[in-house]
Amino acid sequence: MAARGSRRSSSPADRLIVLARRAGVRLVRFLYTDNGGVTRGKLTHVDGLGQRMADGIGLTLAMQAMNMLDQLTPVEDMGPVGEIRLVPDPTTFTVLPYAPHAAAMIVDMRQQDGTPWAACPRAFLKRQIAACAQAGYSLRAAFECEFMLATRNPDGSFALLDESLCFSTVGMTTSARVVDDIVAAFEAQGIEVDQFYPEYGHGQQEISIHHAPALAAADRQVYYRETVRGVAFNHGLYASLAPKPFPDQIGNGAHIHFSLWDRSGRRPSMHDPSDVHGLSRAGYHFIGGVLHHLPALLALTCPSFNSYRRLQPHHWSSAYTSWGPDNREASVRVPSPYRSDVAGTTNAELKASDASSNPYLALGGLLAAGLDGLRRGLSPGEPVLVDPGNLSEAERAARNIRRLPGALREALDNLEQDAVLTAALGPLLTRSFLAVKRREWESFSKEDVAYEVKHHFWKF
């Protein structure tokens, strides 16, 4: 019995239950993102939250063999027998401003004994973060997302919200109310907003958020997608972050901005003031690793059938393995830093990335590729200061600038043959991811563009 007058310390679960009840929460979503890039989950009533935080919620192993069309793909060890537990991370708890009486947490997939399941994407990212720390570094990142706002016609088709021009005030006006609510929802969840502007495509918006340590950046990407779609729906609108939801319009990217820091995360490690481009040796090697593995990494950062409609030359989405300072046609751009904090804002941007990805697989794969570059001292080559698509084939060959895969199938084959990335993923996650994505490729290959767009619009 506690001494008279002393206070019994409360657990994280107790504190979250109190917070949830004060916010009027009834149901708490336990969210995970699967091999198909779709965020799914189960919900618990607030009365059972404490027990579910301790024990998790059961999930059949087969869900990691389910693709974005809800087709169950044959994968060894992912059949009807056996289950894992969805165990929430208390640090990810948030009350959802766009859903009545609802909150959410991101989960880890664990085995019955509490150990991480080999097919858990979040556990994969955690392993790469640990490997990065072992090498003496940490990574900060942010997903820079574009999305389309649309209305739905009586026949079920979608019409873009407006026909405004890039950065135009007309676009700011037509989206003002829904964007204000999206920004307010981000603020309520502790997600810091950086900028907003109407983008190049009709009805296209971009709201950028601040960078964070790698795991938090991936968690934020899950909440970003959920928030944008949820708030838009409450306004009678439909938001799609799919790579190419309208084939005749510009595509949506989810560029990954990343920067190296020391192991503690307090001192930037990517900047060298003596270098002509301001990059440290570690920065060059990390980018060199990303470019070296990019034809395979693409399967994780641009993993949908629809992704490859976007990755075309001369579309500012990147189509070649190249890098350059402020080159928006390069697959890795090194943006100009802020004069007020040059070292702290030196970063690189992977443009060959979109929101159909599982953010844990995308960031984990980027880390594995970059760390290989650090270990082997890989060079990214000379910077490309022009559109690489305007170089001749001979010029690109001389500079080792390769065309990115033109289809998902090619990227998946590259991933299967990439020993570094598959070793980082592990056998079960590699096998299940490839099986799920190849089934998607086969299914979409048999259908027309309308079928492809319909399913990608809704899923992402």
N, C-alpha and C positions, 0 to 999 in steps of 0.2 A: 504494500500500500504506500502511496506517495505521502511524503511528510506533509503535515498540515500547512497550508499556505503556499505550497509549491505548485508549479504548473506542469502538467504532463505534456511533453513535447509531442507535437503532431507530426504525422508522416506526410510525404508529398501527396499521397492519395487523399488523406484527410483534408489537406488544404485545398486541393482541387475540388473536392466534393462541396466544401463550403462555398468556394468561388462559383461553382456551377449553380448551386441552389440560389445564391444571391442574384445571379443573372437570370433566374427563371428557366434554366435549362431542364428539358425533359429527356431528350435523347442525345447521346454522344456518339459521333461517328468515329469508328476505328478505320483509318484509311491506309491503303497500300496501293502502289502502282505496279502493274503486272508486266509480263514480258511483251505484251502487245502495246504497252504505253498507256493503257487505260487505267484510270484511278477508280478503284472499287473499294468496298468496305462492308462492314457490318456495324450495327448500332446496339448500344446497351442503354437501358433506362438508367437514369441518374441514381436510382435506389440501389442498383447493383454495380455501380461504378467501382467501388472499392475492391470488390472481389474480382471483377474483370481486369482491373489493373494488375492484380497479383497473378491471376491465373491465365489471363488472356481469353480470347474467343477462338473456338475451334474453326479450322478451315481445311477443307479437303486438299490433299497434295495436288490434285488434278487442276486446281485453278491456275497454277503456273504453266499449265499446258493449254490454256484457253487463249485463243487469239482475239483480235478486235472484232471479229464477226461472230463471236461466241461459238466457234468451232473447236471442239475438244481434239487436240492433236495427239496422236499416239507418241508418248514419251516414256521410256523405261523409268520405273520408280515414281510415276505420276499417274497412277490409275485410280480405281475406285476404293482401294484399300489404304488406310492410313490418313493421318491428319497432322497439321502443325498448329501452332497457336499464334494468334495475332496479339502481340504484347505491346501496349502503347508506351511511347516515350513521353513522360510527364512534361518535359520541357517544351513540347510542341502543342500543348493544350491551347486552344483558342475558342472563344465564343464566336459563332458565325453571325455577322451582322445582317446577312442577306437571307437567313433561314430562321423561321420562328422557333424559339425555344430550343435551339440546337447549338452544339459545340462539336469540336473535332480534335482528334489527336492522330499523329502519324505513328504507325506501328512498325515493329520489327517482327519478322517471321522466325519463330523459334521452334525447336524440336521439343518433344515432351519433357526432356530433361533440362530444358532451359537454355541449351546451347543454340547458337545461330544456325539456321537451316542453310544448307549450301546453295539453295536456289533463291535466297533472299537478296534482292537488288540493293537494299539499304545496307546490309551486312557487307556486300561487295565494296561499296563506297567506303565504308568504315575501314576495311582492310587496306585500301589504297591510301587513305588518310594516314593510317599507322605507318605504312611503308614510306610515305613522304616525310613523316616525322623522324623516322629512322635515318633518312638521308640528310636530316638537318633542316628541313623546310616545312612550311605549311602553305596551304593554298586558300586564297580568297576568291570568290567568284560571284557572278550575277548573271541570270538569264535575261536577255533584253528581248522582250516579246512584242510582236506585232499581232493584231487581230482585226477581223472584219466584223462590223455591226450590220445586221440585216433584219428586215421584216419578213414575215411569211405570207405568201399569197394564198388565196382561197384554194388553189389547185395543189398546194403543198410545196411549191417551189419557193425559193428565197430571192428577195430583191435587196440590193445594197441600200444602206441607210441614206446615202447621198452620192452626189457626183462631184464632190469638192476636189480642189487641187491640193497638191502637196504643201503642207504647212499653212494652208489658207485659213483665214478667219471664218470663212463660211463653214468649213469643217468644224472649227471650234464651236460655232454657234449650234449646229445641228446635233452635236453630241454632248453639249455642255451639261445637261442634267444627268445623263447616265454616267458620264465620266466623273462628275463631281461625286456621285454616290459611290463609284468604284474607288476613288481616291479616299473617301471617308471610310469605306470598309477596310481598305489597306491600313489606314491610320489606326483604326479600332483594333486591328490584329497585330499592331507593332511592326508593320512592314513599311519601312521608310521609302517614300516616293521621291524620285529625283526629278524627272522631266515628263511632260506630256506634249504630244503634238499629233495632228492629223497627218498620216503618212501618205505615201505616193499613190496608193490604190484608192479607188472609190470606197467610201465607208471604212477605210482602214485607219486604225488608231495605234499609237505606241505610247505606253506608259512604262518608263524605266524605273527600276527600284535600286536601292543601294546594295553594294556587295556585302558579303558575309562569309564566315568560314564555310568550307566546302559542304559540310553536312547540312548546315542551316540554309545554305543557298539552294540545295536540292529540295529541302522541306518547303522553302518559300515558293519554289516553282510549282509545287503541288497546290499550295494555297492560292497562288496567283491565278492558275487556270480555273480553279473552283470559284474564286471570287468574281472574276470577270464574267464567267458564264452565268453565275447565280444572280448577280446584280442586273445584268442585261435582261435576263428572263423576267425579273420583277418589273422591268420597264416595258414589257411586251416586245422585247427585242431578242435577237439570237446572236450570240457572239461565237465566232469560230476562230480558233488559233491553228487550224489545219494548214499545212504547207501551201496548198493551192485549192482553196474552197471554191473559187470561181476560175475556171481554166483560162478565161480571157482577161483576167486581171493579174496584177503583180502578186507575188507570193508572200506568205507570212514566214518570217524567220524567228528563231529564238536564239540569237547569237549568244555565245558564252564568253563573257569577259572574265579573264583570270589573271591573277598576279601571284608571284611567289613572295613569301615572307619567311623570316627565320622561324625556327621551331616554335617559339613562344607566340608568334603571330603579332609581335609588337614592332619589329624592324623590317622594312621592305628590303627585298633581296633581288629585285628585278632591274634596278636602276644602277647605271654607272655614268656619272657626269662626264667622264673623259671619253666616252664612246660617242661617235658621230650620231648614232640613233638613240643614245641614252640607255642602251640595254647592257645589262651585266652579262658576264660569261654564262652564268647559270640560266639567265633568260634566253640567250641564244640556244643553248643546248636543249632547254625544255621545248622551245618552239621547234627546234630541229627534230625532236622526238615525235611531236604532234604531226608534223608534215610527213615524216617517214612512215608513220602508221596510218595516216589519214585515209587511204583507200580502204582499209579495214575498219578503222574507227568510225567511218561514215555509217556503218551498219548500226551503230549505237546512237549516233547523234542525229542521223536522218533515216530512221528505221521503217518508214512506211512506204507503201507503193506510191502514194501521192507525193512523197518528198522529191522525187526525181523529175517532176514537172517543174519544180522551182529551180533546181540546180542546173541552170543553162548559161552558156557564155553570154556576156554583155547584158546580164540582168541584175548586176550588183548583188548577186547571191553567192558568188564564187563557183568556179567550175574547174579550177586547176590547183595543183599543189604548189602554192606560192605564198610568199609573205611580202609585206611592204609597209612602210610608214604611211598611214592615212590612205592606203590603197583599198578602196571599197570593192574592187573586183578580185582582190587576193583572198585566198581562203583563210589566212591569218593576217589581220590588220593590226598594226601597232599604232594606237591612237595618240594624238598629241596630249601630253600631260597638262595638268593645270599649273600655271605659274606659281600659285600660292602653295603648292605641295607637289613638286615635281617627282620626288622619290616615291611618295605615297600613292600617287595616281598613275605611275607607269604601269601599264598593263597590256595584255594582248587580247584580241577578240577573234574567236573562232566563228567565222560566218557560216560555215557549212554545218549548221545545226538548226533544228526546228522543234516545235512544241509537240510533235507526235512522238517524241522520245520519252523514255523513262528517265527522269533527270538523274537518278542514282546511277544508272548504267552509263549515261552520257558523261557525267562528271568523273565517275570511276574510271571509265575508259580513257578519258583525256588525261587523268592523273597517271595511269599506267603507261601511256605513250610518252608523256613528258618525262617521267622518271627514267624510262629507258634511254631517252635522249641525254639526261644528266649522267647516268651511269656510263654510257658509251661515248660521251662527248660529241654527240651528233651536231652537225652544222646545218642550219636551215638554208645555206647557200646565200648568194648575193640577193639583196632586196630587189623586188620587181617594182619599178617606178612607172609602169604603164599598164594598161589592160593586158593581162597575159593572153587573152583571146586574140589580140592584134599581132602577136608575135607569130612568126612562121613556125611550121612544124620543126624545122631544123634548129631554129633558135631555141624553142622550148626544149628539144632533146639535148642540146648542148648545155642547158642550164638545169637539167633534170627536173623540168616542170612537166608533171604528168596530168592528163585529163582525169578528173574524178569519175568514178563509176557512173554510168548512165542509167542504171536501173538497180533496184533493190537486190535482185538475184546476184548481180556481180559483186556488190558490197558484201553480201552474206558469204559468198565463196571466198572473198579476200579475208574476211574475219576468221573463217574456219582454218585458213592456212597461216594465220598470224600467231606464231607461237607465244609471243609476249602477251598479247591481249587474251588469248584463250587460257594461258596459265594463270593470269590474274583473275579471270572470271571463275575458273575452276570447271571441272568436267560437267557437273550437273547443270550449272547455270548456262554454260556454253551450249550444251546439248539441247536443253529445253528452249532457249532463246532462238537458236537456229531453226529448230523444228516448228515453233510457232510462227516465225516470220516467213519461212519457206511455204507454209500452208497459206498464209495470207497472199504471198506472191502468186501461188497457183490459182487461188480463188479469184483474185482481181484480174488476172491475165485472161480469164475466160469471159469477163463481163465488159460492158461498154463504159465510157467515161462518166455517164450519168450515174451509174451504179457506184463507181469509185468515189465520185464527189459526194454523193448522198451519204455514204457511210463514213467518210473522213470528216465531213462537215459536222456530223453529230458527235463523233467520238472525241474530237479534239476542239 
